[in-house]
């Protein structure tokens, strides 16, 4: 696939779980086979092939969310790779704390409505190879989501037909346990119809790893910051402006075993400082490069966490609607615009 740093690809997939996965696999096939399977990250995760841990994760996925297992099988078929390998890649953060997934988010709730602005940070080698997918799963609400080649949707940013908006930040938990993989949980969350139901799903399902979510719904007009992991599911309703890099900061979660990289720690401090000034737009916060080593907007191929900003989303929820814009760089013009899940031409 030809890279274009100004744009993100779009695609539409629909049908049974297998057909949805197959469509996503066909989209990502070239990037995965030409690049991803040759990376040290892929090799690191594949060390868990044929292990008891891999078998346990797969067994719980098939038990709790058989339709998502079918989607992973379809994804593997589209990619032309073994389903067990593709499943492992979608468990990377449950197996390996330093998987290359990052992100920074600014959340705000006030008289002007709710707003979530988010930098999606990932493997620099996938720049120009990601997409925003419009997905209509059989028997479930449609959604639109940023997707990585080789990964199921849900662990990046997404808006659903039922009025849910969510952005996701990596947390590098060190105490993973037997449970459902975190990316599978996030895919399942896209079928819920609001913040309360999403949190209920997370609390009632055994969790192998975890993430931070900025999650809101147009029905309740509630915006929550959620940190979940193997031993915690902390929910804080957002009032005013809050920021989040990719480590746990809630009082119930911040002292649990995790890795806080220099980049994540500095981005949290810097974003809090900028947000506290009050006059800066969230996108300006996320475009900040005030630190040469640990910028919020990340474009250095030698980034210390092996992560670059691959996309930005600006989500506004007001008057019962979700309007959102996608950019490659937070300071650029939007390349995609949506109202709820429908593109705005």
RANOR-V992919 format. One record per run of one state. SS is the DSSP state (hx for helix, st for strand, lp for the rest). FROM is the first residue (numbers start at 0). TO is the last residue. If there is no record, write none. Layout:
<<SS | FROM | TO> <SS | FROM | TO>>
//
This chain:
<<lp | 0 | 7> <st | 8 | 14> <lp | 15 | 15> <hx | 16 | 33> <lp | 34 | 34> <hx | 35 | 37> <lp | 38 | 38> <hx | 39 | 47> <lp | 48 | 50> <hx | 51 | 63> <lp | 64 | 64> <hx | 65 | 78> <lp | 79 | 81> <hx | 82 | 88> <lp | 89 | 90> <hx | 91 | 94> <lp | 95 | 99> <st | 100 | 100> <lp | 101 | 102> <st | 103 | 109> <lp | 110 | 111> <st | 112 | 121> <lp | 122 | 122> <hx | 123 | 125> <lp | 126 | 129> <st | 130 | 136> <lp | 137 | 141> <st | 142 | 146> <lp | 147 | 155> <st | 156 | 159> <lp | 160 | 162> <st | 163 | 169> <lp | 170 | 170> <st | 171 | 172> <lp | 173 | 178> <st | 179 | 179> <lp | 180 | 180> <hx | 181 | 188> <lp | 189 | 193> <hx | 194 | 203> <lp | 204 | 205> <st | 206 | 206> <lp | 207 | 209> <st | 210 | 216> <lp | 217 | 220> <st | 221 | 228> <lp | 229 | 230> <st | 231 | 236> <lp | 237 | 238> <st | 239 | 243> <lp | 244 | 256> <st | 257 | 258> <lp | 259 | 260> <hx | 261 | 275> <lp | 276 | 280> <hx | 281 | 285> <lp | 286 | 306> <st | 307 | 317> <lp | 318 | 319> <st | 320 | 326> <lp | 327 | 334> <st | 335 | 338> <lp | 339 | 340> <st | 341 | 342> <lp | 343 | 344>>
//
